[in-house]
């Protein structure tokens, strides 16, 4: 019986090729969209999943509620906290502390190269996380001072084919490290990026490091704890608060836990998150999942629409089968099998398309997307089950509609489709275009926001600025000499020194403004600059003056702050006011216009910019270069760098490109949304083509009569076209409030965003109407221009 159903399903596919093409084409595109989205979501959800104990590992976060702080949640905490938790709380099984050093110079056999992510870690890293050593003794790795473990990739870079175990490397021209292990390269899908692990275990004589690790006075360490599986994390949070209060931590600081499983996708609001630089956004995954569902449902609705529209064409087939003894149940099973066959055939085509398109798509996956997607049996079961369910659901109504035809009415030749089928088709068209219009509105709004992020006044000018990092003290001491030589290059307009750059992250420091209560706790961001920096960056001094090299007291007793700091403190006239930092007191000499030193998801916070006139205490040299002859300018800069710093490779970054990387995830999201939106519209239009074709066929005699009575082609075309105008207009009215609600929620995730672009609602509605009318007009014109004699010859 099943075999017979399958044969009949295949036969009916070939019997109505146009309908089969529309159904299979729409479902194939819909399934391909869903598979691509599912693959992307699977990749994003796989971060850190290679750790077997992931459900019990938590990151320790700090909540900073001091005055002057608006982004309260930070990814670092008190150095002594996690170790104390392990020693005092039975619920804490283990802990590990990590201190990021970032980009560092590594030298072996007098050959220097940079490691991108050097970190200092405790040996317990290998107990808390599932990192595997391929060389060395894992139980004792990193337990001795000045030892290191390399990833396989970094080991090949430094030692080529040599065995690194027991070899010594020099880091930042200062510290010798013995290599005690080589670690298997971690999965790409990790929230913790590193390539060189250095032991955090201090020697007995290293009192500075010992005191630092036992400190409760700074927020500076990345920490993870592993909890007992039966532990309630909320109870641990309460005990953490008790620990920090007992150790006299400031009342403005609170601590909390974040599950490791949420670190990658739920950290967009966290600052000082340098160990989790490649973070995603869970809200984007929710949006993509909804889009994927919409696209598949639009394709499924096409099938239901066309099946009910063609019901009259198959009425006689149903009547004959009933006469031959077929039951209603058997007929329903036959039509359901057709639906399932179409769905699985479309799935097969979509899988082939996914395999072929893998080489053109960049999802950050090092294997074919189809192989990656189907690598787990549970995924295969979910896909097969979902497609089977969709086949049943999309064929359920057509199956019962067709199997329920009356034999007498069919065989007498007076069968007509009921009004319920017409209304269902109109409702499905409304639902399809509601989804499509909402997606168009969303696409336009996303692009408005991204354009705003790129073009909004950031408070500085980022074009043609070259940034060179001073990674260690040796580079900083040669900074003035380098700067003097670079000033002789004609194409370099200006130079400036700073402790960091906008977008890279800055430090925070305590202060007490004049006029504040002595019990107030003020913490503000801070970044050292020299007197040239504001001009280099095009930052505007809105009150007071810039720093001056001629005024010797500026480096010790002057301070410049931003407008946000002045507003937070509440000063009317800040110039001449004092701020205290411990025993030191500084006078405000200038106010700089607000600028974005974090990305635009965060509100601009108060920042002070202390004067550091020389390269000795700064980390970045920035050059403003002219657009002409950039290549030759870079060559001259490299020549001077090599002359001044022969032991350091020359590396640089263009600041505008670096700052723009903050919005890479947003841009990728926008690209995906745009692509899937157009595919959804295309699928909806495929359905309209089919419906308009069958509408014209069903009304062919009516059209013939109207033409005989004198109706013009224009009148008939409008008559047929307007049948689809009302559902699209209704879809516009429904889509607008839905899109407004969800887009308003999305925009609220940015501290700075566009107002709701109402033009997007108008454009989406007009676009939907134009597309729908263009889609149905072909068959409307074709029907209106047909010879009425052909339609009426059988009457």
N, C-alpha and C positions, 0 to 999 in steps of 0.2 A: 504493500500500500504506500509506504513512504517513497519507494522507488518510483511508483506511478505519479505521486504528487510532484516529485522532482522533475520527471519528464514533462509533465503538464506545465510546470513553472517555466522551464526552459523554452518550451514551445510558444507560450504566450509572450515571452520576452521578444522572440523573433517575429511574432505576429504583429506587434505594435512597436516598431523600431523607434519612432520618435519619442513615445512615452518612456520606453526603456532607456533611451539615451539620456533623457532629462532626469529620470529617477536615479539611474546609476551614476551619471555625471555629477549630479548634485550631492549624492551620498558619498561618492569617492572624495570629492573636495572637502566635504564636511568631516569625513573620517580622517583625512590627511591633516586637516587643521587640528582636530582633536588629538591625533597622535603626536604632532609636533608640540602642541601645548603640554600634553602629558609627559613627553620626553623632557621638556624644559623644566617642568615642575618636579619630575622625578630627580633630575640633576640637582636642583636647588634644595630639595628635601634630603638629599643624600649626604649633605655636609656633616662631617664628624661621625657618621654612622659606622665607620670602621672600628670605632672604640666599643668593645663589647659591653662596657659598663656605663654607656652614655647616659642611661636613665638615672644614674645615681651621682653623676658628676655635675658640679655647679661652679659657676664663676662668681667670685666675690666682687660686688660693685659698691661704690660709695655714693651716697646722696649728700650733696653739698647744699645746705640751705642758708648759707651766709648771705648777708647783704651784698649786692653787686653781682650776684650769680643768677642767671635765668635758666641756663641749661644745667639742671641739677644733677643728672645722672652721669657718672664718669666710670670708665672702664678700668680704673686702677684703685688701689686701696692702701691701707696702712701696712708697712712692711712686716710688723710683728703679728698681724691678726691671724692669718691662717695657721701658722705654727702653734699659736696659743690655742686656737680652736681644737687642733688635733690633740694637744696635750691635756686640755681641760674638759672637752666634751666627748662623752662616750659615743655620741651619735656620729661623730666625724671619724671615719676610718683612716683617712690619709689626706695629705695636702701637698701642694707644690707651688713654689714661688718662681716667677719668671720676670726678668728685667730686660726690656728690649734695648738693644744698642743700635739697631738699624744697619745702615750701610757702613761697612768697615773695611779698611785696607788689610789684606792678608798677604804676607810675603813668605815664599819658600824658595831656597836657592837663589836669593836675590831677584826673584821674579815677582813683581807685585800684581795683584788683581783685587777687585772688590767683591766682597760677599754682600748680598743684598739684605739678608735678614739674620744678623748675628744676635743671639740672645744668651743671657746668663740664666742658668736653671739649676734647680736642686736635683739630686740624683733620683728623688721620688717621682720624677717625670715618667720614668719607665714603669713605675708601679701603678700610677694613676691612669696613664694612657697606654694604648696598645701600639707603641712604637717598637720596631724590631731591629736589632743589630744584626748585620750580616757579617761583621768582623768585630772582634773584641769580646770582652766578657761583660755581658749586660748587667749581672747582679752587682758588679763593683764599678761600673762606668760612672764617671763624673764624681766619684766620692773623694778624690784627692784634689787639692788646689791646683790651679793652672793646668787643668786637663780639658780636652775638648773631644766632641764627637761631630763628625761631618755626615751630611747626607751623601748618598752615592754620587749624585750629580756634582756636588761641590768637591768631593774627593777626586773625581776624574778631572775637574778643572784645575785643581792644584797639583795633583801628583801624577796625572796621566795614567800610566799603567803600573806605576810603583805601588808597593804595599804601604799604605799610610801609617799603619799601626807602629807606634814607637817613634815616629818622625816628629820633628818640632817645627812649628810655624810661628811667625811673629805677627802680632795684630797691632795695627795702628803705630807701627815703628816703636812699640813700647813694651809689649808683654809677650813672653815666649810661652807657647802652649804645646803640651804633648798630646798627640792624637792617640786616644785610647779606644776609639770605636768608629765604625762606619755604619750609619743607620740606613735601612731601606728607605728610599724616597717615599715620603708620606703621600697619601692620596691628594690629588689636586683639589678635591672637594673637602677642604679643611678650613676652619676659621683661624687656625694658628699657623702662620707662615714662618718658616725658619730654614736656614741651610747650614748654620754653624752653631752648635750648642757648647757653651763654655760653663765649666763648673762654677757654681755660686758658693761652694764650700771655701771659707776663708782659712788662711793659715793662722796658727796661734798668735803670731805677731801682728796680724792684720787687724788691729783694733778698730780702724775706721769702718771696715766692712762688718765686723761683728756688731758694733754699735748701731750701724744702719739697719741690719737685719732685725735688731731688737727694738727698733724705734717705733714710737707711737706719735711722732711729731710731723710726719709728712705723708702725703698721698702720692705714691709713686710706683707701686708694685702691682703687676698682674698676678692674680692668685686664683687657684682652683682648689676645691675640696671635694672629696669623695665621701658620700654619706652612706650610712647603713641602709640597706634596701627597705627596712621597715620604718625608717625615720620619717616624721612629718617635717618637711622643710620649714614650715611656718614656725614650729617650735624652736628650730635652730636659729631662725632670724631673731627671735626674742632673746635667746641666750647670747647671740652676737652683740646685741645692743648692750646687754649687761656687761659683757667683757670690755667693750670700748669705754663705757662709762666708768668702770672700775679702774681703767688705766688713764683716766683724766683726759680723754679725747674731747676736743671742743664740742659744745652742744650743737653747733651748726652741722656737725657731721653725723650721718646715720649710715648704716650698712645694710645690704640686702644680698640675696642670692638670685642668680639667673641660671636656669637649666642650660647645660651645654647644648642640648638639642635645639634651643631657641637662639643661640648666640648669633648664628649667621643671618637669620631672617628677622630678628626682633631687636635690632640694635641701632636703627637709624637715628634714634634720639640720643644716643650715648656719645659723649665727647671723650677725648683721650683714649681712643679705642684703636691705637696704632697696631696692636697685635691681631686685629680683626679688620684689616683694611678693605678686604674684598667682600664686604657685607651686602646682603640682598635686602629685600623688602617683602614681608609676608603679604602685605596688602596688594602688591602687584600680582602675586600668585593667585590670590582670591579673584582678582579681576580677570586674569587670563583664564582661569577655570570657568568663570561665568561666560566669558566670550566663547570658549570652546563648546560649552553646553548649548549656547544660543545657535552657533553655527550648525551643530549636528541636528538640533531640533528644527531649524529652518529647513534643512534638507529632508528630515522626516515628514514635516508638514507638507512639503511638496508632494511626497509620495501619497499621503492621505488625500490631498486635494485632487491630484490627477486620478487616483483610483475611484473616488466618488464621482468625479466629473465624467469618467468613462463608464459609469455603471450602466447607463442605458445601452451602450454598445455591447455589453456582455449579458444583457438581460435574457436574450434568447438562448444563449449558451447555458445559463442557469436553469431556464425553463426546461430545456431538453434533458439536462442531467437529472432534474427532479422527476420528469416523466419516466426516465430510465431507472428510477429507483434510488437515486442518490439522496441521502438524508441531509437535513440542514447542518448537522454536525460535520458530515463528510465534506460538504461544500465549504464550510467555514475553515476546515483544516486545509483544504486545497488552496484557498486564497491566502491563508496565513503562511503556508509553505512558500508561496510565490514571494511574499514579503520578505521572509527569512532568506530565501535564495538571493534576492536582489541585494539585501544588506550584506551578506557574506561575500558575494561577488564584488561588491563595492569595497569591502574591507580588504580583500585580496589586492585589488588595484591600488588602494591607498598604501598598503604595505610595500608594494613594488615601488610606488612613487616616493615613499619615505627612503627606501634603500638608494634609489637613484639620485635623490636630491641631497643626500647627506654631504657629498663633497662640495656642495655650493653653500652650505649653511655653517655658521660658526657658533656652536653652542658651548665651546670649550670642552668638548668631549673627544678623547683620543681614539675613538673607534666609530665604525659606522653607526648612525643613529638607530637603525633598525636592530642591529645586533645588541646595542646597549639597552634598547627598550625591552627586548624580549629575553634579556639575560636572566630573568627571574621567572619561575613558574607561576608565582602569584600574579605577576603582571599579565602573563598570557591568559590566565583564567579570568582575570578582570576584564580584559579586552573582549574575549570570546563571550563571556556572560553578558557584558554590556551590549554588544552588538546583537546577540540573541534576544535580549530583552527589548531592545529598540525595534528589532524586526517584528516581534510579537505586538508591541504597543502600536507601532505605526500601521500595522496591517489589521489590527483588531476591529476598528470601526468599519473599514471597507469590507472585511470578511463577513461580518454579521449583516451589513447592509445588502451585499450581493446575495448572500445565502438566504435572505429573508424575502426575496421577490415572490409575488403571487404567480402561480403557474397559469391560472386562467387569464389574468391581465396580460401576461407576457405573450402567451400563444395567440390571444385575440388581436395582438398588435396594437393595443391601446395603452401600453405601459409608458409612464412618464416618471421622471425622477421627482422625488418629493421635495418640499420646501426645506425640510430639515437638512438635506445634503447641501442645498444652496447656502443656507445660513452657516453651516459648518465651514464651508469653503471660505466664506467672507470672514468668519472669525479667525480662521487660520492665516489668511492674508494679513489681517490686522495684527496678529501676534508676530508674524514674520517681519513686517515692516516696523513694528514697534521696536523690536530688537535691533533691526538695522539702523533705524533713525537714532536710537539711543547711542549706538556705537559710533555713528557719524558725529554726533554732538560731542561724545567723549574724545574722539580723535582730534577734532578741531580744538577743543579745550586744552588737551595735553600739549598740542603744538604751540598754542598761545602761551602756556605756562613755560615751556622750555625756551621759547624765544625770549620771554621776559627774563628768565634766568641768565641767558647769554647777553642780552642787550641792556638790562637794567644797570643803573649807576651803582657800581660796586664800591665807589669811594676811591678808586684808584684806576690807573690805566695800565693794562697788562701787555700791550703790544710791543714787540721788539725788545723784550727784556730777557737777557740771558742770565741764568742763575748758576753759580759755581759754589759747591759746598766745600766748607773747610771741615773735614771730618775729624781732625785731631789737632792737638796743640802745636805740632810742628808746622802744619800748614798755617795756623793762625799767626805764629810768630813771623812768618815770611809774608804775611798778608800785605803789609805796607809797601814792601819792596815790589811785590807783584802788582799792586795797585798803581804805583808810580810808573812802572814800565808800561802797563796797559794804557795809561793816560796819554801815551805818545801815539797811539793808533788813531788816525783822524776819524775813522768811522764810528768810534765810541763817543757818544755825546755826553753821557753822565755815568757815574758809578755811585753805588751806595752799599753800606754794610748793615746787616741786620741779624738778629739772633735766629730768626726763622722767616718764613714767607707766608702770606695769607693762603689758607687751605692746607698747610702742613701741620697746623697745630701750634699753639703757643703755651707758655706756662701760666701758672696762677700764683698769686702772692697775697699776703695779708697787708692791710694798711689801716690807718685810722685818719679820716679826713677832719680837717678843722671844723669845729662846731658840733661834732658828733659826740654822743655819749660814750664814755670810756668803756662801758660794758658792751657796746656794739661790736659785732664781728663782721668786718668787711674783708671780702676776698675778691680780687679782680684779676683779669687776665693781664699778662705782661709780655712785652717783646722789646728787647734792646735794639736801638737804631743809632746811626750816626747822623750828622747834620745834613748830609746829602740825600738821605733816604727819601724824605718827603717829596723833594723835587723830582727825584728819579721816578717815583711811583705816581706822580701827578696828584698827590694828596694835598688837600687844601687846608691851610691853617686859617681857621675862622675867627680866632681870637688870640691876641698876644703875638708871640714871635716864634720863630724856629730856633733850634739850638745854634750856637755859634762856637766855632773853634777858638775865636779870639777871647771869648769869655771863659776863663779857666775854671770858674766855679760851677759851670753848667754840669760837668760830669759828676760832681759830688752833691750838688744841692738844688738842681733844677729838674723839673718833670713836665712832660707834655702828656695830656690825656685826651680821650675822645669825647664827643658830645654826649654819648650815652653815660659816661662816668659823671659828667657835670650834672646831667639830669637826675641820675640815681641819687647823688649826694644832695641835690637840691640847692646848689649855689646859683645865685643870680649873676654874679660877676666873679668867675673863678680866678682871674689873673691876680697873683699875689697871695692866694690862699695856700695853706700848708697841708701836707699830708705827712703822717708819721709812719715809719716802718721800723719798729723796735726803737733803738736809740737814735736812729737817723731821721732827720726832718728835711723835706724837700718842698720847694716853692713852685707852684704852678706858673709856668712862663708862657704856655701856649695851649690851645685847644685845636685838635685836628678834627676835621669833618668825619662823621661816622664812615667806616669802611668795613667790608665783610672779611673778617679774618677766619671765619668758619664758613661752611656752605650755607646756602640760603634757606635750608630747613630750620636753621637756628637763628633766633633773634640776636641782633648785634648787642653784645654785652659790653659793660665798661672795661676799658683797657688803658693801662698806663704804658708809656713808651720811654723808658729811661735812656739817658744819653750815654752811649758807649762809642767814643770817637775813633777808636783804633780797631784793627782786625783781631787784636789779642783776645777780645772777649766777645767776638761775634762769630756766627756760624755760616753766613751766606754772603758772598760777594755778588752783587747784581750789576749787570752792565746794560745800559740803554744804547742799542746800536742802530745805525741807519739802515734803511731797507736795501739800499743799493750795495752790491758787492758783499752780500752776507757771507758767501762761501770763503772769499779771500780774507774777510775779517776774522772768521772762525779759525782759519789756518794761522793767522798772525797771533791770535790769542793762544792757540795751542803751542806755538813755538815759544812764546814768552813763558807760558806755564811750565813747559819742559825744561827751560833754562833755569827757572827759579826753583822748581820742585821736581828734580829729575827722578826721584824715587816714587813719584805718585802718578798714576795714569790720569790723563786729562779727561774729565767727564763734565757734562753740562746738561742743562734742561732749559727749554723755552718756557717761560713762566705761564704764558696764556694757555699752552697745551697742558701743562701740569695742573693748573687750576681747573681747566675744563674737564679733567678726568673725574672730578667729583660728581659730574652729572652723567657719567657713562651709563650707569644702570637706568637712569630716567630715559636716556635717548634710546637704549635698547628696548625698553618697555614700549616707548612710542612707536618704534619701528614695527614691533610685533603687533601692536594694536591696529596700526594702519593696515598692515598686510591682511590681517584676519577680518577687518571691517570690510575691505573691498571684496574679499572672498565671500563674506556673508551676503553682501548686496548682490553679487553675481549669482549666488545660489537662489536667492529670493527672486531674482529676475528670470532665472531658468523656470521657476514655478509659474511665474506670470506668463511666460511664453506658452507653456503648456495649457494653462487655463484659458488664455485668450484664443488659442487655437481651437480648443473644444467648444468654447462659447460661440465662436464664429460658426463652427460646424452645426451646433444645435439650433442656431437661429438663422440658418441659411435660407429657409423658406420664408421666414418673416422678412428677411432682408430683400428677397426677391419680390415679395408683395409690395414692400415700401418703394422699391425702385420702379415697379410698374405704375404705382400711384403717383410717381413724380418726385420722390425723395432724392436729394442730391447726394453725391459721394461724401461731401463734407458733413452733411447731416447724419448720415449713417455711420461715418467714422467717429463722430462725436458721441453718437448713441452707444457704440460699443466701448469706446475708450472711457467714458464717464462711469461705466459700471465698476471700474477699478479705482476711480478717483476717490470715491467716498471712503472705502476701507483705508486707503493711504492717509487721507485727512484725519480720520479717527485715530489711526496709529500715531500721527504727529501729536495729537492732543494727549494721548496716553504716554508717549515717550518723553515728552518735555518734563513733567514733574519727576518722573523716575530718574532721568538723567541729571536733573538739577540736584536731587538729594544726594546721589552717589558722588557726583563731581564736587559738590560742596564739601563733602567729607574728605575727598582726596586732596583738594586744595588746602584744606585746613592743616594738612601735614607739613605745609611750608610756612615758615614764619613770614615770608614775603612772597606774595602771589598776586596774580591778576584778579581783578573783579570778574565775576561770572560773565563770560563773553556772550551776551545775548545774540550777537550776530551768528554765533554757532548754531543756535536754535533755528534761526531763520534760514541760514544756509542749508542745514540738514533737511529741513522740511521741503524747501524748494528743490533741493537735489533729489530727494526721494520721489517727489511728484514728477519731476522731469524724467528721471530714470524709468519710473513705472509707465509713464505715458509713451516714451520712446519704445519701451519693450513691447507694449501691446499694440502700438500703432501699426506695425507691419501687418499683422493678421487682420486688424480692423480695416486698413486700406485694401488689403487683398480681398476681403469679403465684400467691401463696398463697391469694388470695381468688377466683381464677377458678373457673368451673364445671368440675368434672372431666369432666362428660359431653362437653363440647366437645373436650377433649383425647383422650378414649378412643373417640369415636364411630366412628373409622376402624379401630379395632383389631378 
